[in-house]
Amino acid sequence: MEHAGFTIEKVIEWGFPFVSPLYRTFAEFFGGHAIKVGERRRLDRFLSAFLYQLYRLNSSRHGDVLMILARR
């Protein structure tokens, strides 16, 4: 980004340990879809709520999801 003329203000690496590798491994085991989109079953709602809370525990210093705040 700096090479393209941006000044980096902040970088957050996110996703470890609950998105990568745990969730991705789980999703691959079930054919790429850990939770089917659009399903309204009780188990799906529970899993969605559980994962939402679990993702809040991910480190903001490690992971392969990058969020970058930069200015031009």
N, CA, C and O atoms as a Maestro MAE file, in Angstrom:
{
 s_m_m2io_version
 :::
 2.0.0
}

f_m_ct {
 s_m_title
 :::
 protein
 m_atom[288] {
  # First column is atom index #
  i_m_mmod_type
  r_m_x_coord
  r_m_y_coord
  r_m_z_coord
  i_m_residue_number
  s_m_chain_name
  s_m_pdb_residue_name
  s_m_pdb_atom_name
  i_m_atomic_number
  :::
  1 25 0.827 -1.184 0.000 1 A "MET " " N  " 7
  2 3 0.000 0.000 0.000 1 A "MET " " CA " 6
  3 2 0.873 1.250 0.000 1 A "MET " " C  " 6
  4 15 0.542 2.245 -0.644 1 A "MET " " O  " 8
  5 25 1.982 1.195 0.720 2 A "GLU " " N  " 7
  6 3 2.878 2.342 0.721 2 A "GLU " " CA " 6
  7 2 3.453 2.580 -0.669 2 A "GLU " " C  " 6
  8 15 3.626 3.725 -1.088 2 A "GLU " " O  " 8
  9 25 3.745 1.511 -1.375 3 A "HIS " " N  " 7
  10 3 4.268 1.627 -2.741 3 A "HIS " " CA " 6
  11 2 3.247 2.288 -3.669 3 A "HIS " " C  " 6
  12 15 3.624 2.928 -4.650 3 A "HIS " " O  " 8
  13 25 1.975 2.137 -3.366 4 A "ALA " " N  " 7
  14 3 0.912 2.734 -4.174 4 A "ALA " " CA " 6
  15 2 0.587 4.157 -3.734 4 A "ALA " " C  " 6
  16 15 -0.322 4.777 -4.285 4 A "ALA " " O  " 8
  17 25 1.319 4.688 -2.744 5 A "GLY " " N  " 7
  18 3 1.128 6.065 -2.342 5 A "GLY " " CA " 6
  19 2 0.280 6.282 -1.100 5 A "GLY " " C  " 6
  20 15 -0.104 7.413 -0.802 5 A "GLY " " O  " 8
  21 25 -0.014 5.220 -0.379 6 A "PHE " " N  " 7
  22 3 -0.815 5.338 0.835 6 A "PHE " " CA " 6
  23 2 0.084 5.389 2.063 6 A "PHE " " C  " 6
  24 15 1.173 4.815 2.075 6 A "PHE " " O  " 8
  25 25 -0.384 6.078 3.088 7 A "THR " " N  " 7
  26 3 0.279 6.072 4.386 7 A "THR " " CA " 6
  27 2 -0.549 5.190 5.306 7 A "THR " " C  " 6
  28 15 -1.732 5.450 5.527 7 A "THR " " O  " 8
  29 25 0.063 4.162 5.832 8 A "ILE " " N  " 7
  30 3 -0.652 3.214 6.671 8 A "ILE " " CA " 6
  31 2 -0.802 3.789 8.071 8 A "ILE " " C  " 6
  32 15 0.183 4.154 8.714 8 A "ILE " " O  " 8
  33 25 -2.039 3.865 8.532 9 A "GLU " " N  " 7
  34 3 -2.346 4.372 9.865 9 A "GLU " " CA " 6
  35 2 -2.404 3.235 10.889 9 A "GLU " " C  " 6
  36 15 -1.873 3.354 11.993 9 A "GLU " " O  " 8
  37 25 -3.053 2.137 10.510 10 A "LYS " " N  " 7
  38 3 -3.234 1.032 11.445 10 A "LYS " " CA " 6
  39 2 -3.438 -0.261 10.676 10 A "LYS " " C  " 6
  40 15 -4.093 -0.277 9.633 10 A "LYS " " O  " 8
  41 25 -2.872 -1.352 11.195 11 A "VAL " " N  " 7
  42 3 -3.047 -2.685 10.614 11 A "VAL " " CA " 6
  43 2 -3.548 -3.611 11.715 11 A "VAL " " C  " 6
  44 15 -2.967 -3.678 12.799 11 A "VAL " " O  " 8
  45 25 -4.625 -4.317 11.425 12 A "ILE " " N  " 7
  46 3 -5.139 -5.318 12.358 12 A "ILE " " CA " 6
  47 2 -5.116 -6.656 11.641 12 A "ILE " " C  " 6
  48 15 -5.707 -6.814 10.573 12 A "ILE " " O  " 8
  49 25 -4.428 -7.616 12.239 13 A "GLU " " N  " 7
  50 3 -4.455 -8.990 11.755 13 A "GLU " " CA " 6
  51 2 -5.457 -9.716 12.637 13 A "GLU " " C  " 6
  52 15 -5.331 -9.697 13.861 13 A "GLU " " O  " 8
  53 25 -6.447 -10.354 12.033 14 A "TRP " " N  " 7
  54 3 -7.532 -10.956 12.799 14 A "TRP " " CA " 6
  55 2 -7.770 -12.379 12.341 14 A "TRP " " C  " 6
  56 15 -7.450 -12.728 11.204 14 A "TRP " " O  " 8
  57 25 -8.324 -13.202 13.208 15 A "GLY " " N  " 7
  58 3 -8.764 -14.526 12.797 15 A "GLY " " CA " 6
  59 2 -8.159 -15.681 13.560 15 A "GLY " " C  " 6
  60 15 -8.632 -16.810 13.432 15 A "GLY " " O  " 8
  61 25 -7.133 -15.438 14.347 16 A "PHE " " N  " 7
  62 3 -6.503 -16.541 15.061 16 A "PHE " " CA " 6
  63 2 -7.006 -16.572 16.492 16 A "PHE " " C  " 6
  64 15 -7.077 -15.511 17.113 16 A "PHE " " O  " 8
  65 25 -7.343 -17.674 17.032 17 A "PRO " " N  " 7
  66 3 -7.258 -19.039 16.504 17 A "PRO " " CA " 6
  67 2 -8.585 -19.605 16.012 17 A "PRO " " C  " 6
  68 15 -8.620 -20.747 15.553 17 A "PRO " " O  " 8
  69 25 -9.692 -18.840 16.093 18 A "PHE " " N  " 7
  70 3 -10.998 -19.448 15.866 18 A "PHE " " CA " 6
  71 2 -11.482 -19.416 14.421 18 A "PHE " " C  " 6
  72 15 -12.360 -20.204 14.069 18 A "PHE " " O  " 8
  73 25 -10.958 -18.553 13.580 19 A "VAL " " N  " 7
  74 3 -11.320 -18.599 12.157 19 A "VAL " " CA " 6
  75 2 -10.297 -19.437 11.423 19 A "VAL " " C  " 6
  76 15 -10.653 -20.369 10.702 19 A "VAL " " O  " 8
  77 25 -9.055 -19.117 11.598 20 A "SER " " N  " 7
  78 3 -7.996 -19.913 10.992 20 A "SER " " CA " 6
  79 2 -7.082 -20.358 12.112 20 A "SER " " C  " 6
  80 15 -6.499 -19.514 12.792 20 A "SER " " O  " 8
  81 25 -6.943 -21.598 12.319 21 A "PRO " " N  " 7
  82 3 -7.313 -22.718 11.456 21 A "PRO " " CA " 6
  83 2 -8.603 -23.439 11.835 21 A "PRO " " C  " 6
  84 15 -9.079 -24.247 11.037 21 A "PRO " " O  " 8
  85 25 -9.188 -23.200 12.986 22 A "LEU " " N  " 7
  86 3 -10.280 -24.051 13.472 22 A "LEU " " CA " 6
  87 2 -11.523 -24.030 12.597 22 A "LEU " " C  " 6
  88 15 -11.972 -25.091 12.164 22 A "LEU " " O  " 8
  89 25 -12.101 -22.854 12.318 23 A "TYR " " N  " 7
  90 3 -13.341 -22.800 11.539 23 A "TYR " " CA " 6
  91 2 -13.115 -23.296 10.118 23 A "TYR " " C  " 6
  92 15 -13.939 -24.035 9.581 23 A "TYR " " O  " 8
  93 25 -12.014 -22.899 9.511 24 A "ARG " " N  " 7
  94 3 -11.773 -23.324 8.122 24 A "ARG " " CA " 6
  95 2 -11.610 -24.831 8.030 24 A "ARG " " C  " 6
  96 15 -12.096 -25.445 7.080 24 A "ARG " " O  " 8
  97 25 -10.937 -25.437 8.996 25 A "THR " " N  " 7
  98 3 -10.808 -26.896 9.009 25 A "THR " " CA " 6
  99 2 -12.179 -27.544 9.168 25 A "THR " " C  " 6
  100 15 -12.484 -28.520 8.483 25 A "THR " " O  " 8
  101 25 -13.001 -27.015 10.058 26 A "PHE " " N  " 7
  102 3 -14.346 -27.512 10.275 26 A "PHE " " CA " 6
  103 2 -15.190 -27.377 9.002 26 A "PHE " " C  " 6
  104 15 -15.911 -28.304 8.634 26 A "PHE " " O  " 8
  105 25 -15.100 -26.245 8.344 27 A "ALA " " N  " 7
  106 3 -15.868 -26.007 7.116 27 A "ALA " " CA " 6
  107 2 -15.430 -26.951 6.001 27 A "ALA " " C  " 6
  108 15 -16.272 -27.483 5.278 27 A "ALA " " O  " 8
  109 25 -14.122 -27.166 5.853 28 A "GLU " " N  " 7
  110 3 -13.632 -28.073 4.819 28 A "GLU " " CA " 6
  111 2 -14.094 -29.503 5.082 28 A "GLU " " C  " 6
  112 15 -14.400 -30.239 4.145 28 A "GLU " " O  " 8
  113 25 -14.147 -29.894 6.344 29 A "PHE " " N  " 7
  114 3 -14.597 -31.237 6.702 29 A "PHE " " CA " 6
  115 2 -16.043 -31.463 6.284 29 A "PHE " " C  " 6
  116 15 -16.415 -32.579 5.920 29 A "PHE " " O  " 8
  117 25 -16.861 -30.416 6.334 30 A "PHE " " N  " 7
  118 3 -18.268 -30.521 5.968 30 A "PHE " " CA " 6
  119 2 -18.537 -30.019 4.550 30 A "PHE " " C  " 6
  120 15 -19.642 -29.562 4.256 30 A "PHE " " O  " 8
  121 25 -17.562 -30.098 3.691 31 A "GLY " " N  " 7
  122 3 -17.751 -29.780 2.287 31 A "GLY " " CA " 6
  123 2 -17.768 -28.302 1.974 31 A "GLY " " C  " 6
  124 15 -18.387 -27.892 0.992 31 A "GLY " " O  " 8
  125 25 -17.102 -27.485 2.784 32 A "GLY " " N  " 7
  126 3 -16.996 -26.067 2.490 32 A "GLY " " CA " 6
  127 2 -18.071 -25.208 3.125 32 A "GLY " " C  " 6
  128 15 -17.975 -23.982 3.084 32 A "GLY " " O  " 8
  129 25 -19.095 -25.819 3.713 33 A "HIS " " N  " 7
  130 3 -20.172 -25.056 4.338 33 A "HIS " " CA " 6
  131 2 -20.398 -25.585 5.746 33 A "HIS " " C  " 6
  132 15 -21.031 -26.623 5.936 33 A "HIS " " O  " 8
  133 25 -19.876 -24.865 6.729 34 A "ALA " " N  " 7
  134 3 -20.056 -25.315 8.108 34 A "ALA " " CA " 6
  135 2 -21.492 -25.094 8.562 34 A "ALA " " C  " 6
  136 15 -22.056 -25.923 9.277 34 A "ALA " " O  " 8
  137 25 -22.079 -23.987 8.152 35 A "ILE " " N  " 7
  138 3 -23.470 -23.695 8.488 35 A "ILE " " CA " 6
  139 2 -24.163 -23.287 7.202 35 A "ILE " " C  " 6
  140 15 -23.689 -22.387 6.509 35 A "ILE " " O  " 8
  141 25 -25.257 -23.919 6.874 36 A "LYS " " N  " 7
  142 3 -25.973 -23.607 5.640 36 A "LYS " " CA " 6
  143 2 -26.679 -22.268 5.770 36 A "LYS " " C  " 6
  144 15 -27.410 -22.021 6.729 36 A "LYS " " O  " 8
  145 25 -26.449 -21.426 4.805 37 A "VAL " " N  " 7
  146 3 -27.075 -20.108 4.805 37 A "VAL " " CA " 6
  147 2 -28.562 -20.255 4.558 37 A "VAL " " C  " 6
  148 15 -28.979 -21.014 3.683 37 A "VAL " " O  " 8
  149 25 -29.362 -19.533 5.323 38 A "GLY " " N  " 7
  150 3 -30.796 -19.549 5.128 38 A "GLY " " CA " 6
  151 2 -31.547 -20.573 5.960 38 A "GLY " " C  " 6
  152 15 -32.774 -20.521 6.036 38 A "GLY " " O  " 8
  153 25 -30.844 -21.493 6.579 39 A "GLU " " N  " 7
  154 3 -31.505 -22.488 7.415 39 A "GLU " " CA " 6
  155 2 -32.019 -21.820 8.683 39 A "GLU " " C  " 6
  156 15 -31.369 -20.925 9.222 39 A "GLU " " O  " 8
  157 25 -33.166 -22.246 9.152 40 A "ARG " " N  " 7
  158 3 -33.765 -21.667 10.348 40 A "ARG " " CA " 6
  159 2 -33.896 -22.705 11.463 40 A "ARG " " C  " 6
  160 15 -34.680 -22.527 12.395 40 A "ARG " " O  " 8
  161 25 -33.142 -23.762 11.365 41 A "ARG " " N  " 7
  162 3 -33.235 -24.779 12.393 41 A "ARG " " CA " 6
  163 2 -32.618 -24.281 13.693 41 A "ARG " " C  " 6
  164 15 -31.739 -23.419 13.680 41 A "ARG " " O  " 8
  165 25 -33.067 -24.811 14.785 42 A "ARG " " N  " 7
  166 3 -32.588 -24.407 16.106 42 A "ARG " " CA " 6
  167 2 -31.084 -24.623 16.244 42 A "ARG " " C  " 6
  168 15 -30.394 -23.774 16.808 42 A "ARG " " O  " 8
  169 25 -30.564 -25.740 15.742 43 A "LEU " " N  " 7
  170 3 -29.136 -26.012 15.824 43 A "LEU " " CA " 6
  171 2 -28.333 -24.968 15.059 43 A "LEU " " C  " 6
  172 15 -27.289 -24.518 15.531 43 A "LEU " " O  " 8
  173 25 -28.816 -24.580 13.882 44 A "ASP " " N  " 7
  174 3 -28.119 -23.566 13.086 44 A "ASP " " CA " 6
  175 2 -28.090 -22.223 13.810 44 A "ASP " " C  " 6
  176 15 -27.071 -21.532 13.800 44 A "ASP " " O  " 8
  177 25 -29.203 -21.853 14.436 45 A "ARG " " N  " 7
  178 3 -29.230 -20.591 15.186 45 A "ARG " " CA " 6
  179 2 -28.274 -20.643 16.365 45 A "ARG " " C  " 6
  180 15 -27.588 -19.664 16.658 45 A "ARG " " O  " 8
  181 25 -28.229 -21.785 17.041 46 A "PHE " " N  " 7
  182 3 -27.307 -21.942 18.165 46 A "PHE " " CA " 6
  183 2 -25.863 -21.833 17.704 46 A "PHE " " C  " 6
  184 15 -25.066 -21.113 18.306 46 A "PHE " " O  " 8
  185 25 -25.523 -22.551 16.631 47 A "LEU " " N  " 7
  186 3 -24.144 -22.510 16.122 47 A "LEU " " CA " 6
  187 2 -23.757 -21.109 15.669 47 A "LEU " " C  " 6
  188 15 -22.631 -20.672 15.907 47 A "LEU " " O  " 8
  189 25 -24.660 -20.415 15.031 48 A "SER " " N  " 7
  190 3 -24.369 -19.047 14.590 48 A "SER " " CA " 6
  191 2 -24.101 -18.139 15.784 48 A "SER " " C  " 6
  192 15 -23.151 -17.357 15.766 48 A "SER " " O  " 8
  193 25 -24.924 -18.234 16.813 49 A "ALA " " N  " 7
  194 3 -24.730 -17.408 18.007 49 A "ALA " " CA " 6
  195 2 -23.437 -17.781 18.719 49 A "ALA " " C  " 6
  196 15 -22.716 -16.912 19.207 49 A "ALA " " O  " 8
  197 25 -23.149 -19.076 18.775 50 A "PHE " " N  " 7
  198 3 -21.918 -19.533 19.417 50 A "PHE " " CA " 6
  199 2 -20.681 -19.018 18.683 50 A "PHE " " C  " 6
  200 15 -19.751 -18.505 19.305 50 A "PHE " " O  " 8
  201 25 -20.679 -19.160 17.345 51 A "LEU " " N  " 7
  202 3 -19.527 -18.691 16.557 51 A "LEU " " CA " 6
  203 2 -19.366 -17.178 16.662 51 A "LEU " " C  " 6
  204 15 -18.240 -16.682 16.716 51 A "LEU " " O  " 8
  205 25 -20.464 -16.446 16.692 52 A "TYR " " N  " 7
  206 3 -20.389 -14.997 16.830 52 A "TYR " " CA " 6
  207 2 -19.654 -14.623 18.117 52 A "TYR " " C  " 6
  208 15 -18.778 -13.758 18.106 52 A "TYR " " O  " 8
  209 25 -20.008 -15.268 19.210 53 A "GLN " " N  " 7
  210 3 -19.344 -14.975 20.477 53 A "GLN " " CA " 6
  211 2 -17.896 -15.465 20.475 53 A "GLN " " C  " 6
  212 15 -17.015 -14.802 21.021 53 A "GLN " " O  " 8
  213 25 -17.655 -16.606 19.871 54 A "LEU " " N  " 7
  214 3 -16.301 -17.156 19.806 54 A "LEU " " CA " 6
  215 2 -15.381 -16.247 19.007 54 A "LEU " " C  " 6
  216 15 -14.224 -16.056 19.379 54 A "LEU " " O  " 8
  217 25 -15.882 -15.686 17.913 55 A "TYR " " N  " 7
  218 3 -15.054 -14.824 17.072 55 A "TYR " " CA " 6
  219 2 -14.629 -13.557 17.801 55 A "TYR " " C  " 6
  220 15 -13.610 -12.956 17.460 55 A "TYR " " O  " 8
  221 25 -15.393 -13.153 18.787 56 A "ARG " " N  " 7
  222 3 -15.016 -11.972 19.565 56 A "ARG " " CA " 6
  223 2 -13.731 -12.206 20.357 56 A "ARG " " C  " 6
  224 15 -13.082 -11.254 20.790 56 A "ARG " " O  " 8
  225 25 -13.365 -13.480 20.546 57 A "LEU " " N  " 7
  226 3 -12.162 -13.829 21.294 57 A "LEU " " CA " 6
  227 2 -10.918 -13.920 20.419 57 A "LEU " " C  " 6
  228 15 -9.820 -14.142 20.929 57 A "LEU " " O  " 8
  229 25 -11.075 -13.752 19.114 58 A "ASN " " N  " 7
  230 3 -9.912 -13.806 18.230 58 A "ASN " " CA " 6
  231 2 -8.922 -12.705 18.569 58 A "ASN " " C  " 6
  232 15 -9.297 -11.621 19.015 58 A "ASN " " O  " 8
  233 25 -7.666 -13.002 18.349 59 A "SER " " N  " 7
  234 3 -6.605 -12.022 18.566 59 A "SER " " CA " 6
  235 2 -6.662 -10.943 17.495 59 A "SER " " C  " 6
  236 15 -6.942 -11.230 16.331 59 A "SER " " O  " 8
  237 25 -6.399 -9.707 17.886 60 A "SER " " N  " 7
  238 3 -6.329 -8.626 16.894 60 A "SER " " CA " 6
  239 2 -4.884 -8.404 16.454 60 A "SER " " C  " 6
  240 15 -4.596 -7.431 15.757 60 A "SER " " O  " 8
  241 25 -3.981 -9.283 16.847 61 A "ARG " " N  " 7
  242 3 -2.576 -9.164 16.454 61 A "ARG " " CA " 6
  243 2 -2.090 -10.334 15.616 61 A "ARG " " C  " 6
  244 15 -0.967 -10.314 15.114 61 A "ARG " " O  " 8
  245 25 -2.928 -11.355 15.461 62 A "HIS " " N  " 7
  246 3 -2.526 -12.536 14.698 62 A "HIS " " CA " 6
  247 2 -3.698 -13.017 13.858 62 A "HIS " " C  " 6
  248 15 -4.853 -12.959 14.279 62 A "HIS " " O  " 8
  249 25 -3.382 -13.485 12.681 63 A "GLY " " N  " 7
  250 3 -4.413 -14.046 11.807 63 A "GLY " " CA " 6
  251 2 -4.142 -13.688 10.369 63 A "GLY " " C  " 6
  252 15 -3.249 -12.896 10.069 63 A "GLY " " O  " 8
  253 25 -4.915 -14.274 9.484 64 A "ASP " " N  " 7
  254 3 -4.691 -14.026 8.060 64 A "ASP " " CA " 6
  255 2 -5.755 -13.126 7.445 64 A "ASP " " C  " 6
  256 15 -5.781 -12.951 6.227 64 A "ASP " " O  " 8
  257 25 -6.631 -12.555 8.260 65 A "VAL " " N  " 7
  258 3 -7.566 -11.545 7.787 65 A "VAL " " CA " 6
  259 2 -6.971 -10.196 8.145 65 A "VAL " " C  " 6
  260 15 -6.796 -9.884 9.323 65 A "VAL " " O  " 8
  261 25 -6.660 -9.394 7.132 66 A "LEU " " N  " 7
  262 3 -6.037 -8.088 7.366 66 A "LEU " " CA " 6
  263 2 -7.039 -6.968 7.178 66 A "LEU " " C  " 6
  264 15 -7.809 -6.950 6.218 66 A "LEU " " O  " 8
  265 25 -7.010 -6.040 8.111 67 A "MET " " N  " 7
  266 3 -7.788 -4.803 7.987 67 A "MET " " CA " 6
  267 2 -6.782 -3.669 8.083 67 A "MET " " C  " 6
  268 15 -6.028 -3.580 9.052 67 A "MET " " O  " 8
  269 25 -6.771 -2.822 7.102 68 A "ILE " " N  " 7
  270 3 -5.781 -1.751 7.047 68 A "ILE " " CA " 6
  271 2 -6.474 -0.404 6.896 68 A "ILE " " C  " 6
  272 15 -7.293 -0.199 6.001 68 A "ILE " " O  " 8
  273 25 -6.125 0.498 7.788 69 A "LEU " " N  " 7
  274 3 -6.595 1.872 7.701 69 A "LEU " " CA " 6
  275 2 -5.438 2.679 7.134 69 A "LEU " " C  " 6
  276 15 -4.345 2.690 7.700 69 A "LEU " " O  " 8
  277 25 -5.679 3.350 6.020 70 A "ALA " " N  " 7
  278 3 -4.623 4.103 5.371 70 A "ALA " " CA " 6
  279 2 -5.196 5.401 4.796 70 A "ALA " " C  " 6
  280 15 -6.397 5.520 4.553 70 A "ALA " " O  " 8
  281 25 -4.317 6.347 4.593 71 A "ARG " " N  " 7
  282 3 -4.740 7.594 3.940 71 A "ARG " " CA " 6
  283 2 -3.847 7.830 2.746 71 A "ARG " " C  " 6
  284 15 -2.709 7.365 2.680 71 A "ARG " " O  " 8
  285 25 -4.387 8.550 1.829 72 A "ARG " " N  " 7
  286 3 -3.644 8.847 0.593 72 A "ARG " " CA " 6
  287 2 -2.847 10.099 0.718 72 A "ARG " " C  " 6
  288 15 -2.165 10.494 -0.227 72 A "ARG " " O  " 8
  :::
 }
 m_bond[287] {
  # First column is bond index #
  i_m_from
  i_m_to
  i_m_order
  :::
  1 1 2 1
  2 2 3 1
  3 3 4 2
  4 3 5 1
  5 5 6 1
  6 6 7 1
  7 7 8 2
  8 7 9 1
  9 9 10 1
  10 10 11 1
  11 11 12 2
  12 11 13 1
  13 13 14 1
  14 14 15 1
  15 15 16 2
  16 15 17 1
  17 17 18 1
  18 18 19 1
  19 19 20 2
  20 19 21 1
  21 21 22 1
  22 22 23 1
  23 23 24 2
  24 23 25 1
  25 25 26 1
  26 26 27 1
  27 27 28 2
  28 27 29 1
  29 29 30 1
  30 30 31 1
  31 31 32 2
  32 31 33 1
  33 33 34 1
  34 34 35 1
  35 35 36 2
  36 35 37 1
  37 37 38 1
  38 38 39 1
  39 39 40 2
  40 39 41 1
  41 41 42 1
  42 42 43 1
  43 43 44 2
  44 43 45 1
  45 45 46 1
  46 46 47 1
  47 47 48 2
  48 47 49 1
  49 49 50 1
  50 50 51 1
  51 51 52 2
  52 51 53 1
  53 53 54 1
  54 54 55 1
  55 55 56 2
  56 55 57 1
  57 57 58 1
  58 58 59 1
  59 59 60 2
  60 59 61 1
  61 61 62 1
  62 62 63 1
  63 63 64 2
  64 63 65 1
  65 65 66 1
  66 66 67 1
  67 67 68 2
  68 67 69 1
  69 69 70 1
  70 70 71 1
  71 71 72 2
  72 71 73 1
  73 73 74 1
  74 74 75 1
  75 75 76 2
  76 75 77 1
  77 77 78 1
  78 78 79 1
  79 79 80 2
  80 79 81 1
  81 81 82 1
  82 82 83 1
  83 83 84 2
  84 83 85 1
  85 85 86 1
  86 86 87 1
  87 87 88 2
  88 87 89 1
  89 89 90 1
  90 90 91 1
  91 91 92 2
  92 91 93 1
  93 93 94 1
  94 94 95 1
  95 95 96 2
  96 95 97 1
  97 97 98 1
  98 98 99 1
  99 99 100 2
  100 99 101 1
  101 101 102 1
  102 102 103 1
  103 103 104 2
  104 103 105 1
  105 105 106 1
  106 106 107 1
  107 107 108 2
  108 107 109 1
  109 109 110 1
  110 110 111 1
  111 111 112 2
  112 111 113 1
  113 113 114 1
  114 114 115 1
  115 115 116 2
  116 115 117 1
  117 117 118 1
  118 118 119 1
  119 119 120 2
  120 119 121 1
  121 121 122 1
  122 122 123 1
  123 123 124 2
  124 123 125 1
  125 125 126 1
  126 126 127 1
  127 127 128 2
  128 127 129 1
  129 129 130 1
  130 130 131 1
  131 131 132 2
  132 131 133 1
  133 133 134 1
  134 134 135 1
  135 135 136 2
  136 135 137 1
  137 137 138 1
  138 138 139 1
  139 139 140 2
  140 139 141 1
  141 141 142 1
  142 142 143 1
  143 143 144 2
  144 143 145 1
  145 145 146 1
  146 146 147 1
  147 147 148 2
  148 147 149 1
  149 149 150 1
  150 150 151 1
  151 151 152 2
  152 151 153 1
  153 153 154 1
  154 154 155 1
  155 155 156 2
  156 155 157 1
  157 157 158 1
  158 158 159 1
  159 159 160 2
  160 159 161 1
  161 161 162 1
  162 162 163 1
  163 163 164 2
  164 163 165 1
  165 165 166 1
  166 166 167 1
  167 167 168 2
  168 167 169 1
  169 169 170 1
  170 170 171 1
  171 171 172 2
  172 171 173 1
  173 173 174 1
  174 174 175 1
  175 175 176 2
  176 175 177 1
  177 177 178 1
  178 178 179 1
  179 179 180 2
  180 179 181 1
  181 181 182 1
  182 182 183 1
  183 183 184 2
  184 183 185 1
  185 185 186 1
  186 186 187 1
  187 187 188 2
  188 187 189 1
  189 189 190 1
  190 190 191 1
  191 191 192 2
  192 191 193 1
  193 193 194 1
  194 194 195 1
  195 195 196 2
  196 195 197 1
  197 197 198 1
  198 198 199 1
  199 199 200 2
  200 199 201 1
  201 201 202 1
  202 202 203 1
  203 203 204 2
  204 203 205 1
  205 205 206 1
  206 206 207 1
  207 207 208 2
  208 207 209 1
  209 209 210 1
  210 210 211 1
  211 211 212 2
  212 211 213 1
  213 213 214 1
  214 214 215 1
  215 215 216 2
  216 215 217 1
  217 217 218 1
  218 218 219 1
  219 219 220 2
  220 219 221 1
  221 221 222 1
  222 222 223 1
  223 223 224 2
  224 223 225 1
  225 225 226 1
  226 226 227 1
  227 227 228 2
  228 227 229 1
  229 229 230 1
  230 230 231 1
  231 231 232 2
  232 231 233 1
  233 233 234 1
  234 234 235 1
  235 235 236 2
  236 235 237 1
  237 237 238 1
  238 238 239 1
  239 239 240 2
  240 239 241 1
  241 241 242 1
  242 242 243 1
  243 243 244 2
  244 243 245 1
  245 245 246 1
  246 246 247 1
  247 247 248 2
  248 247 249 1
  249 249 250 1
  250 250 251 1
  251 251 252 2
  252 251 253 1
  253 253 254 1
  254 254 255 1
  255 255 256 2
  256 255 257 1
  257 257 258 1
  258 258 259 1
  259 259 260 2
  260 259 261 1
  261 261 262 1
  262 262 263 1
  263 263 264 2
  264 263 265 1
  265 265 266 1
  266 266 267 1
  267 267 268 2
  268 267 269 1
  269 269 270 1
  270 270 271 1
  271 271 272 2
  272 271 273 1
  273 273 274 1
  274 274 275 1
  275 275 276 2
  276 275 277 1
  277 277 278 1
  278 278 279 1
  279 279 280 2
  280 279 281 1
  281 281 282 1
  282 282 283 1
  283 283 284 2
  284 283 285 1
  285 285 286 1
  286 286 287 1
  287 287 288 2
  :::
 }
}
